[in-house]
Amino acid sequence: MRIVAIAHRSDKHKPEDFAPHLDAESAHVMKLYAEERIREIYGRSDGNGAVLVLEAESEEEAAEILDGLPLVKLGMLSFDLYGLKPYRAFVAGAS
């Protein structure tokens, strides 16, 4: 199942608080990408997080995957998760 995860930076932290952790965050994200858990990743244009497309069995599994990210562990990043399904016009027999 594809899951869209919209990341939100904590408003309790200043932008400079994130800097010491960004290399570890990037390394972990690239590991998940290599494992095909993260399929796509984009930075948000407002600079307040990212948008990821994950491959997982459920939203719960996607949350577990994301819980391993360093910024999540530090309480600096949270996610809204949305499971995806095929658009109705693509489903066979849809009118």
C-alpha positions in Angstrom: 0.0 0.0 0.0 1.2 3.5 -0.8 1.1 6.0 2.1 1.6 9.8 1.8 3.3 11.2 4.9 3.3 15.0 5.4 6.0 16.0 7.8 5.6 19.0 10.1 8.5 20.7 11.9 7.9 21.3 15.6 7.2 24.9 16.3 8.9 24.4 19.7 12.3 24.3 17.9 14.2 27.0 16.1 15.5 26.4 12.6 19.0 26.3 13.9 18.1 23.5 16.3 17.6 21.2 13.3 21.0 21.7 11.7 23.1 19.3 14.0 20.7 16.5 13.1 20.2 16.9 9.4 23.0 14.6 8.3 21.8 11.7 10.4 18.2 12.4 9.2 19.3 12.4 5.6 21.3 9.2 6.0 18.4 7.4 7.6 16.0 8.6 4.8 18.4 7.3 2.2 18.6 3.9 4.0 14.8 3.7 3.8 14.9 4.7 0.2 17.5 2.0 -0.6 15.2 -0.5 1.2 12.3 0.7 -1.0 10.3 1.8 2.1 10.4 5.4 0.9 9.5 5.6 -2.8 9.5 9.4 -3.2 10.5 12.4 -1.0 10.0 16.1 -1.5 10.8 19.2 0.6 7.9 21.4 1.4 8.1 24.8 -0.4 7.3 26.5 2.9 10.4 24.9 4.5 8.4 23.4 7.4 8.9 19.7 6.6 8.7 17.2 3.7 6.3 15.0 1.9 7.1 11.3 1.5 5.5 8.5 -0.3 6.1 5.2 1.5 5.4 1.6 0.7 3.9 -0.1 3.8 1.2 -2.6 4.7 -0.8 0.0 6.6 -0.7 3.5 8.0 0.4 1.9 11.3 3.4 0.3 9.7 4.3 3.5 8.0 4.2 5.3 11.4 6.5 2.7 12.8 8.9 3.2 9.9 8.9 7.0 10.4 9.3 6.6 14.2 12.9 5.5 13.5 13.9 8.9 12.0 16.2 10.9 14.2 14.1 14.1 14.1 11.0 12.1 15.1 12.8 10.5 18.0 13.9 14.0 19.2 10.3 15.3 18.9 11.3 17.8 16.2 9.2 16.3 13.4 5.8 14.7 13.2 3.7 13.3 10.4 0.2 13.2 9.1 -0.4 9.9 7.2 -2.8 9.2 4.4 -3.3 5.8 2.8 -3.8 5.8 -0.9 -6.1 3.8 -3.2 -6.6 3.9 -6.9 -8.6 6.8 -8.3 -12.1 5.6 -9.0 -11.9 6.3 -12.7 -9.0 3.8 -12.9 -10.9 1.0 -11.2 -12.3 -1.5 -13.8 -16.0 -1.1 -14.3 -16.1 2.4 -12.7 -18.5 4.7 -14.5 
